[in-house]
Amino acid sequence: MKFDMPLSDLQQYQGINPKPDDFDAYWAAGLKELQAQSLDYELIPASFQSKAAECFHLYFTGVGGARIHGQLVRPKGQTIPGPGLLWFHGYHVNSGDWMDKIGYAAEGYTILAMDCRGQGGLSEDNLQVKGTTLKGHIIRGIEEAPEKLYYRNVYLDTVQAARILCSMENVDENRVGAYGASQGGALAIACASLEPRIKKTAAVYPFLSDFKRAWELDITNSAYEEIHYYFKFIDPNHEHEEEVFQKLGYIDIQHLADRIKANVLWAVGMEDAICPPSTQFAAYNKIQSDKNMLIYYEYGHEYIRTLGDKVHDFFADLLEE
């Protein structure tokens, strides 16, 4: 299924979702708020353990006092600081199985995999409710001030997680990467844009980009469907359409992309109907740092064969002192 633009057009596409005039000030204020947040964290040994790695539940306090959970997996017997990897999960779910990270830990990486507040893991979103809300996160806070947008706080949580990982004695802060797919890919991009110490970022078909383009493609079978249903049930005459997309611009990763200093590996499936290629190219085309796009012509939003090996090789430079 080819439903988006030709590749030649995608490579020039700059996105259509508006960027708020005070975008930079908005994120400067968010980072200033985060600066007052302690880097203290709690480690609780996990019931799952490995001969190659130590596994912990890690808890820290995010903006607004939310209790944020992550999995910390670090090599056993490490004597000198090594590389760190931030690991971000897809929409609705959680950080996944401990075993997913053991291979990287066995090679010397310390992995911090963060649960997004209020989704399928153990992190709380106490600014609104406690416990999971499953869906609707794109439009959470859309009728309030931009500071109430759900993803503002999640993006700042990724920065807090990065700062905590960089502060650990067994981690070399100059060798830290970020990795994720779908929502996780968007968070890896956001984290790298807001925390300049991130050296390498691997983003697999990222979500949360060019919201207006996704809406114009009439995506009602994906995470972007929330925008469709917001208009259908809350604003059926689109009286607030301009305001809605203006607010979504604050959390649109395409507007953060030009801040990235990291080396970026990006993977896109040209048949992706969940996170359409044009929404991804809108962000990718704005990255000014070293970057490489892996194009998978017959793939959609799915497991991509051989990609895991390429991501592994991409991060391998971090293993060098």
N, C-alpha and C positions, 0 to 999 in steps of 0.2 A: 504493500500500500504506500503510494507516494502521494502525500496530500499537501506538502509544504512547498517552499520555494525551490527552484533549481540551485544546485551547489554554487554556481557562479554568483547568484544573487545573495545567497546566504553569506558568502565570504565578504560581501560589502554591506550587509544589513546592520543598521545601527539602533534598531528598536524604536518603539512608538510610545511606550508608557512614559508619561511626563516625569521629569525630575524636579522636585520642589526647590524653590529658590534658596531656601535655608537648609538644604540637605547637609552641607558640611557642618554648619553650626549645630544641627540636630545630633549628629554623631559625635561631635566634639563634646557636647553636653553629656551624652551618654557615657563616653569614656571618662569624663571628669567625675561623674557619679560613681563609676566603677572603681576609680582610683581610691576612693574612700573605703572600699570594701576590703576586708582582711583576706590575706592569702592563707589563713589557717585552714586546715582540712583534717578530717578524721579518717583513719584507716581501720577497717575491720576485716580480719582474715576471712576469706570465702571458704565455703565447704568444699568447693572444687579446688584441687591442687594438682600440680604437675611436677615431674622430675626436672623439667627444664626451667620452670618459672614459678614465681610467687604470685598469688592471686588475692586481691583485696577488693572489698567494697570501699569506695572513696566517697566521702561526703564533704561538700563545701557550701557556703552561703552565697547565693547569687543576689543580684539587685532586687530590692524590695523584700529581702529577708527570706527568699525561697530556698528550701533545702534541696540541693542538686546532688544527684547520685551519678557515679561513674564506676566503671570497672578499671582497676589498675592492675596491669600484668607486667611484671618486671623480671629480668633474668636472675636466676639463682647464681650466687657466688661471684657477682660482679664486683670488681675491685677498683675500676676507674670509671669516670663518667662516660656514658655512651649516648647514642641518639635517642630521641623521643618521637613518638607518633601520636597525634590526636586522631581519634576515630569517631566519626559521626554517622548515625543511623538514618534509615529512610523514614518516611512519614508513617505515623500511627504507632510504630513498633518500639523496640528498645535496642540496647547495645549488642544483643545477640548472645551467642554461646561463648563461654570462656575459651573453648578450644580454637575458635577462629583466630585468636591472637597468639597462640602458643608458638607457631612457626616463626613469627617475627621476634618474639621474645627470645627464642632459642638462638637467634642470630645476634642478639645484643640490644634490641630496641626495648625501651620502656613504653608501653602503650597505655594511654588514658582514653577510654571510650565513654563518652558522656551520654546520659539519658536526657532527652529533651523534656523540659518541665511539662507536666500534665499530659504526656502521651503514654506510651505503653510500658514505660519503665518505672523506676522508683523515685524519680524527681517530682517534687511538688511545684505546682503553679499557684502559690498562695496569694497572688495578687488578685485572683478572681475566685477560684475554687480550689479545693484540695482533691486529689485523685484525678483519674483520667477524664478527659473530655472527648477523646478519640479523634474527632474531626472538627472542622470549622475554624482552624487556627489562622488561616489567611485573613479572615474577616473579623477575628477577635479584636475588639477595640476600634473598629472602623468608624463608629458613630461618636467616638470620644476624641480627646486630644491625641495627636500622633504619638505622644509618649506612652499611650495606653496600648499600642499595637503589640500583639503577642510576640511577634518575631523580633522586635527590638530587644526584648529581654533575652530571648534565646541567643541572638547574635552576641550580646554582651556576655552571656554565660560561656560561649565558646572562647571568648577572650580571657575570661577568668580561668577557665580550664587550662588554656595555653600558658598563662602566667604561673599557675600552680605547677604545671609540668616543668616549666623552665626553672622553677625555684628548687627543684629536687636535687639533692646532693649527687645522685647517681645519673643525672641527666646533664648533658652538655647543651646549654641554651643556644649555642650556635649551630646545633645539628638537630633541629626539630621540624617535623613535617606534619601535614594535615591531609586526611583522606576520608572520602565518603562518596556515596552514590545517591542520586535522586535528592531528597531533602538533605541527606548527608553531604552530597556534593555541593549544594548551595551553602551549607554551613562551613565546609572547608574553604570555599571562596570567601565568605564573609569573614571568617576567622583570619585568613591571610591578609585581607584588606585592612583589618582593624588592629592586628598585632604584627608589626613589621619584622619581628624576629623569626617568623615562619620562613623557612628556607625553601621548602618544596611542598607543592600542593597537587594532589591527584583528585580530580573531580570527574565523576562518572555521571553522565546525563543529568546535570543539576536542575533542580526545581527552583521556584521562587524568582523567576526572571521574566521581564517583559509581560506583566500581567494582562495588559490590554490586548496584546497580540494573541495570547492564549484565549482570551475571551472572544475575540473576533473570529478565531478559528472554530468557535462553537464547540469547545471541548466540554462535554458533559459526562465523560466517562473517566475522568482523571481527578487528581487533587485540585485542579483549577476549577472544577465544577462548582465549588463553593461560591465563586463570583456569580455564576449563572443563577444559582438558587437564591443568592442574596437579592439580586434584582427581581427575580420572579416573585418572591414572597414578601420582600421588604420595600422595594422601590420599583414596582412594575412599570411605571411610566418614565423611569430613568431620570427623575428630577434631580438626583444627586450624582449622576454618573461622573461628571467632571471631578467633583470632590472626592469620590471614591477612588478613582485612579490616581489622583494627586496624592492622596494619603498612602496608597499602596506603593507609590514611588519611593517613600522613605525606606522600605524594606526590600526594594528591587535590587537584586545583586548586580544587575548591569550598571547601576550607578555607583557601586562600590568597586567595580573591577579595575578602574584605572589607578587605584591606590595600591594595588598589590605590588610587592617587591619580590615575592617568591618566584621560583621557577615553576611553571604550571604545566601539568599533563592533563588534557581534557579528552574524554571519550564521548562520542555522540553516535546514536543509532539513527540512521536516516529514515527509518520507519517508526520512529517513536511518536505515538499518539498520546502519551501521557505527559511528557515534557517535550513539546514539538521542537524540532531542530532550530527553527528561527528564533525561538525564545532563548535558546542556548547561545547561538551565534551573536545575539544582541549583546550578551555579556562578554563572550570570548573575544570579540572584535575590539573591545575597549581595553583589554589587558595590554599594558605597555612593557611588562617584564618579559623575560624569556618564556616561550610557550610553545606547545606542540599539540595539535588536534589529531586524535586518532578517529578516523571516520569508518564506521561499520555500516555498509550500505544496505545489507539485508537484515539488520537487527532493529528491534524496537526497544521498549523499556523492559529489558530482560537480562538474564545471565548471558554474558558475552564470552564466548570461548577464547582462551589464550590471554584475555585482558589482565587477569590476576597476575600472570607471569610478567607482563609488561610493567604493571604497577610496582611489583617487587623490584624489578631491575631499575626502575626510575628512582626509587628511594635508596638504592644500594650505595650511592655516593655518601649518604649520611653516616654510613658505617666507618668511613675513613676519618681518622683523627685529623 
